[in-house]
Amino acid sequence: MGNQDIYVGLDIGTTSIKVIVAEYVQGQMNIIGVGSQRSEGLSRGVIVDIDKATVAIKAAIAQAEEKASVKIERVIAGIPANMLKIEPVSGMIAVGDASKEITDQDVKSVAAAALVRNLPPERESLSLSPTEFIVDGFDDIKDPRGMIGVRLEMRGILFTVPKTVLHNTKKAIEKAGLTVTCVVASPLATAQVALSDGEQDFGTVLIDVGGGQTTAAVIHDHKLKFTDVDQEGGEFVTKDISVVLNTGFKDAEKLKRDYGNADSLATTEDETFPVAVVGKTEPVMISEKYLSEIIEARLAQIFKRLHQALQQANALDLPGGIVITGGTTAIPGIVELAQDIFGRAVKRYIPKEMGLRHPAFTQALGLINYAAQLTDIDILVSSVLPTPSLSRPETKQPTAETPRRAAAKPVSKQPTPETAEPKAEPKEKKQSWLKGFFGNFFE
């Protein structure tokens, strides 16, 4: 990788689309632009209307371009874990003459040999990650190039997804005038930033609670070993509030952000707030505890289903415990609720970068980190896939309207709160600093 590269992460979520532009200068990442727009054309993490999704992607990209003062042409995209399959693969080729060194082409050939398998017509290979190479019986080799051998073997992990999911994502991005340089299974990207090196090594359960769905992933030995997707998320919490309190969806979302708590034991009946009820001219006073019970019921249901799936996979005893992230985890009390249901230590991951200190930005940030840490071997192996080839980014040119800042200069133009959703209006009730913080940035 060169001294200066530009990476653009594109997180196409059910409720919002986020774009992060990062500049890597001598191994250090600087966030130089962020875009965030309300999603259109998505249902439970999957694009169901390509044209609507394209419009939303364009808007988010335009916002990020304005902040970063660069023209965005290439993006790293996340693919949801819906119906993701993980399977070990292996391949072997004869290198030829015993005095011949193993080359890039040999690596590509052995990777292609590992892909020789009959996939169902409705599925497509998403990514192939090498775990080790074996040269004439000598194993645990990470890069065999330059070595001399007669037989070359590769063992790896293949991820496959439904063709519809992958095609719709790529098509929407291409229609927005962008080139997909890398597609990544979302849990893999999220783990890059949400989990420490030790947590990825010893084993950790990572739960991403998004707007339209919740994804649980098991990371062990720095590899994605298991995923389970629950088709409910924060948007369903909002719908519950809307139905139970007989209020509009936008009002319900505002109530969740401003007064919501996932732990009913931490709330009281004494704290009340007005709710605009459909069919009534005057607002109805609702207690904080009643709202909390509505939120808690839905989130508890999601966590209990995931608990059952993780228990069947024997994943709950991993040393790393459980890490939660995603926009919905901004609700106060969700960590305590998760700990009660899973019976394990739970912590919430929030990005530390200025302007991104909200769990909704975790995946987009992870996409950038994933692409930046790719090795030449990873790129060579992935080049045999039918999906876009992984490649190093090119240095972007500044837009004509705004001169580009010097690369070595610290980033002074950090994303502003307008990057996320609009701030909530002033509230009649005094809130804690924690609720106020999450209320302003909630997904």
N, C-alpha and C positions, 0 to 999 in steps of 0.2 A: 504494500500500500504506500502511496506517496505521502509526502509530508502534509498535504492539505487535500481533503476530500469532502464532498458534500453528500449527505445522506438524507433521504426524505422518507419518513415512515407514514403510511396511510392505513389508518384503522377505520374500517367500515363497520360501524356498530349498528345495532337495531334502532337506537334512539338518537345517536349522534355520530358524525363523521369527523375524525380528528386527523390533522396533518401536523407533523413536527419536522422542521428542517434543522439539521445539525451540521456543524462544521467540525471536522476532526483536524486539529493542527498538532503535529508531532505527538500523536497518541492521546491528546486531550480533547474531550468533546465540549463544544460550545453550542448551546441552543440559540439559533438566530432568528427563528420564525415559527409561529404556531397558527393554525387555522382550525376553527371548530364550527360546525353547522349542524342544524337539526337534520336527521336522516329522513329520506323519503324512499319509498320503494323497497323497504326491507321488512321481513317478518321473521322473528326468532333467529336472528343472526344471518339469514340467507337473503340474497337479493331476489326479489320476486317481480320487480318492475325495473328493467334495465334503464329505460329512459329517465325515470324519476331519480334513480340512484345516480345517474350520470350528472344531472343538474346539481344535485347536492355535493357531489365530489368536486365539480368545477368551482362551486362557491367556496368550499373549504380550501381548495388549492389557491384560488385567487387571494384569499385572506392571508394565507401563509406567504405567498409571493410578495405581497405588499409589506408584510412585517420583515421578511428576510432580505428584501431588495435583490432577489435573484429570480430567474426564470426557471420554473420547475418543469422538467421533461420526463424524468425517470423516477419511479417510486418503488419502495419495498412494501408489498401488500400482505396483510394477514388473512389466512383462510380459517374460518371457524371449524371447530372440532366435531361438527355434526357428522355422524356416521364415519368418523375417522378410524381407519384400521392400521394397526402397527404389527409388522411381521418381520422376523429375521430372514435375511437372504444371504446367499454366498455364490461366488463365481470363481472359475479357474480357467486360465489360458496357458498355453505353452509359449514362452518368450522366444524360444529358438536357440540360436547358437549359445553355448555356455559362456562365451566371452563377450556377449552382447549386454550392454547396460540397459536397464529398464528405463523407458522413456515416458513422456506424457501420453503418447498414443497407447502404450501398453496399459497404463492406468485406466484410460477410457475404455479399452477393450475388455478389461476384466470387470469394470463396472457394468458395461453393457451385457456381459455374460451373466451377471447377477440378476439382471432384469428379465432374463429369458424365463417367462412364466405366463400362464394363461390367466389374465385378469377378466372378470365378468365384464360384459359389454358396457354396463352402466358405471363402471369405475375407472379412475385414471390415477397414475402415479403422481404424487405430489412432490415428494422429496426422497432422496436416498443419502443416508449418512453412513460413511465408512466407520467401522469400529476398530478394525485391524487389517493389515495386509500380512500375507505369509509368503515368504520367498524360499523355495526349496525346503519347506518344513520348519523354517525359523519364523516364529510367530510374534505377535505384539509389535509389529512394525507400523509406524504411523505414516511414513513417507518412503516408499520403496524406490523412488527415482534415483538413478545413479548407481544403484546396486547391481551386481551381476547374479543372474539366476536363470534356471531353465524353466521353472514352473512358478507362476504368480497366482496367488489366491487372494480374494477379498471377502471379508465378512462385514455385513452392514445391516442397517435397519431401514426398511422401506415403509413409507407412509402413503396410503392411498385414500382417495376421497371420491364421493359421487361426482361424475362428470358435470352434472348440472351446476353444482356449487362452484366448482372451479371455473367453468366456462362463463357463467354469469358475472362472476367477479372480474375476470380478465376483460370481458366484453365491455362492461361498464367503465372500467378504467381506460381502455383503449378509445372508447367513444368520447371520453373527456379529453382526448388529445395527449394522453400520457403513455409512456412505455413501462411495462412491468419488468423490472430487472431481477426481481426475486420474489417468490411466493413462499410464505412460511406458515406452518401450522401455528395458530395463535398461542396455544399453551407453551410451545417452545420459546417463542419470542418473549412472552410475559415472564417466563422463568429467568431470562437473562438478567433482568433488573430486580425482580421481586425476591429472588432467592440468593443467598450468599453462596460462595464457592463450597463451603462445608455442607450447606443444606442441599445443594444439588448433588453432592457426592454421596452423603450418607442416606439420603432419601427424605423427601418432604411431600406433603399433599398441598397443592396449590389450587385455591378455589377463586375463580374470577366471576364475581356477581355483576353481570351486565344489566342492561335495560330489558332486553328481550329473552335472555336465557342465562343459565348459570353453568359454568364449565369447571369440573373437577379434574385435575391432572396429577399424576404421580411421577415425580422426577427422581431418578436414582442413578448413580454413576454418571451423572451429567447427561442422562438420556431420558427421553419421554417413554415411560413404560406402560401407562394406562390412562385412558380418558373416559369420562362419563359426562354427558350433557343433559341437564334438566331444562325442559322447554318453558321455564318460567324465570322471570327476573324482576327488576325494579318496576317495570311498567305494569306488571300485574298487581303490585302493591298499590300503585296509584289507582288502578281500576277498582280495587277493593274499596279504597277510601271513597271513591266517587259513587259507587253503588250503595254502600252502607250508609253514608251520610247524605245521599241524594243531592250531590253537588256536581258541578261541571268538572271535566277532566283537568282543565288548566288550574282550576281552584284546588282540586285534589292534589295536584303536583306541588302547588305552592304550600299547601298544608304540610305535605310530607317533608319538604325542604325546611320550612320555618319552625315547625313544632314536632316533627316526627322523632320517635325513639323506638328502637327495636326491643328494648328491655322494659316491659311494663312495670317491673318491680322498682325501677328507678324514677317512676312518675307518680303523681298524686291526682286525686280528684279535685283538689282545690285550685289548681292552675287551669283556667279556662280561656277560650278564645272564640271569636265569632266565626260562623261558617255561613256562606251564602247558599241557602237551600232552594232548589228549583221549586217554583210555585208559591214561594213565600216572599213577601215584600221586606220583612225584617230578618236580619241574620239570627241564627240559632246558636246559642252558646254550647260548646262542646268541651269536655274535659280533656286534658292532655293524656290522662290514663286511658280513656276510651279510644282515642286515636292510636295510642301505642299498642293497645290490644289488637287492633285491626292489622297494624303493620307486623306485629310479632307473629300473628297466626299464619300469615302467608310465608314469611321468611322461615319460620320453624318447619313448615311443610316442605319447603325446598331443601333445607338442610337435612331433614330426616330421610328424604329419598336418596340424597347423596351419601348419607351415612350408611345406608343399607348397601349401596353399590360399592362403596369403598371397603366395607367390612367383608363383603364377598371376595374382594380382590386382595384381602389381607394387607391393606395399605395403612391402616390406622395405627399400627405399632411402629412406624418408621421413626427414627430418632429426631428428625427435623420437625415433627409435629405438623401443624396446619398453618398456612399463610393465606390470608384472604386479601383480595384487592378488587378493583373494578368500581365503577361509579356508584353503584348502590351501597357499597360498604362505607360511603360517607355518612350514612345514617348513624347517629349516636346509639350506642348500646348493642350494635350488631356483633361486636367481638364477644361480649358477655353472653349473648344468646347462642352464638356458635360454640362457645366453650361448654355451655350447659348441655347442648345436644350431642356434640362429638365426644365429650368427656376427655378432651385433650387440651393442651395449651394452644391457644390461637393468638396470632398477632396479625395486625393489619399493615400492609405495605402502602406507603404514600411516597411518590417521587420527591426527591429533595431539591431538584433543580428549580431555580427561581422561575416563577410563572407557570410551573407545572405541578405545584404542590397540591395535587388532588388525585385520588386513586383512579379516576376516569382516564388519566393520561398514561397509565402504566403500560398498556399494550403497544401504543404508538411509540413510546420510548423504547420498549423492548425490541421492536422491529429494527430500529436504528442500531442498537447494540448488537443484535444478532448478525446483521449484515457486516458490521465493522469488524467482527471477530472471525469471519470466515477465513479459512486458510486456502492456499492454492490447491491443495488436495481436495478440499470440499468443493471448490469451483470446478475442478476437472471431473470429479465423479458426477456432479449434478448436470454437467453439460450433455450427458447422454439421455436425459429425461425429455419427454415431450413438452413439459412445461418450460417457461422462459429460463434460459441459462443464467446462472448466477455470474455476476461480473463486478469488478471494481467500478465505483462511480467515477464519472469524469468531473473535472473541476468546472463548476458552472460559471457562466458569464453574468455579470450584473445586468439588471434591467436598464433600459435607456434612460428611464425617468430619474433613477436614483443611483449615484456613484456608489460602488461597493466599498465597504470599510476595509481597512488593512487587515490581513489575516492574523497578524500577531497581536493586534490590538484587542483588549478584552471587550467582550460583547457588552455594549451599553444599552442597546435597544432590546429590552426583554419584553416578552409577551405581556400585554395588559389584561386586566380582567375581562375586557370586551371579547377576548379570544374565546372564552367559554360562553356559557349561556348568559343571557342578560341577568343582572342582579335583581334580587327580589325587592319589591317595594317596601317602604318603611312599615314596620309592624307595630300594632298597638301594645303588644306584650313585650316586656323586657326579656331578652334571651341571654343564655350563657354565651361566652365568647366562642365556645366550640360549635354550638348550633349556628351562630352567626357566620362563622367561617365557612362551614359546610353549606350553609344556605346560599351563600353568594356564588359558590363554584359548583354546586351539585349538578350532576350530569343531566 
